[in-house]
Amino acid sequence: MKSCVVVIVAALAAAAVSPCFALTQAEILQQAESRIAKYRTGEVSLAIFGPGGAAIEEGTVVKIEQTRHAFLFGCNIFKLHTCRTAEDNAAYEKHFAELLNFATAPFYWWSYERRQGDLMDESTAGIIQWCRAHNITTKGHPLAWNFVDPRWLPDDPDEVLRLQMARIGRCVEKFKGGIDMWDVVNEAVHYDRQECRERAPKLTAAIKQAGVGEYLRRAFREARRANPEATLLINDYRLDQAYIDLVIKELVDENGKAMYDVIGLQSHMHCQYGGYWGAKRTWDVCEMYAKFNVPLHFTEATLVSGPKKGDSWKTTPEGEERQAREAVEFYTVLFSHPAVEAITWWNFSDQGAWQNAPAGFLRDDMTPKPVYHALKDLIKGKWWTVAEAKVGADGRASVRGFYGDYRVVIPGRGVSGSFSLEKGATGVVKVELSGAN
């Protein structure tokens, strides 16, 4: 594991210093609010009608309330329905649904299919159903990753690769409509690092025989075939030039067109990986990958709330305050960058968190940490639109707000309607209210 840590730290350092970017840390932070206003908000003119298309009288006050962000604020949802107690499960669900609109579901092959043909589809269907009920977009992670071999894999590399591609097509097609966003290949840059050779010798050998580029292209072709409308991501922790040279530049079709829709960027900031990046490094990573002109997703973000002392790693009051401060800055910088469209935290609670780290928004007992409240104040407060507007003589009302979904209500009349405020949209949006007058 030590060699992996060195690679991560070196990769992040390289991404931060090369190439050289113009904005200073002070400028990045000072200009964040103006960038957020520029890139995350827009104005819309609403043509509002009553039930059956009836005109709304001039001067009527309407309340316009945001119901969902267009930006994806998420977390992995690995502990859904599997916490220690029923009370813990209820707290997990409540806090997740109140804060987030995006969830990453687990598809690790070695645990998803412990025995060939014995699949965890029922568990996945439960996650999809819960997310749908709470208006949460679901992503699958990952379809291909040579971190641990399923025990039943054969020895023949060609057959291993065939089975890998069949799994990709099967998962994407099976859950079409419930999961339409996928981390297709995970951590391909350093696929042959020591821990992968030891834990996944068969998958690692199959990738080596095929070549990384061919492996990537086959995986993305299969995912695209299974669901042409799906959003497909490449995902990695190596954020240096190697990610660009060995993966991104290889993931193009015969016409030179990118086969990925989104570039996924991991940002685990445990103390042993160098700690918090800071605003400058965060911004420079965004700039490094924005040049590919596709959305950027920060797929695995971690900031811990306590120091590691030997085998003991617990949250502390001081660590929780620091975690909250750093997370607010991190999210503000990312939300202000026009290329970023999603942030996924890793994990939602300390209970069952990766590496047993105090990385969650919630403590082990499922009580919210300061980071939860601080981000909620941003996501559902400062970056959330609730406004009033008056209907003019033309039956229209205008509002400026954050991109996303909205509800329109005439207070006291029991009528409401909905609309979406979309980036780049022009013209007048028609809203027909329904309900009893």
RAKA-V551566 format. One record per helix or strand of 3 or more residues. SS is the DSSP state (H for helix, E for strand). FROM is the first residue (numbers start at 1). TO is the last residue. If there is no record, write none. Layout:
ss;from;to
SS;FROM;TO
SS;FROM;TO
This chain:
ss;from;to
H;2;17
H;25;30
H;32;40
E;41;49
H;51;53
E;61;69
E;72;76
H;86;99
E;102;106
H;109;112
H;121;133
E;137;141
H;157;174
E;181;186
H;194;199
H;201;210
H;212;226
E;231;236
H;241;248
E;262;268
H;271;273
H;279;290
E;295;302
H;317;336
E;340;345
H;354;356
H;370;382
E;386;390
E;396;402
E;404;410
E;415;421
E;428;432
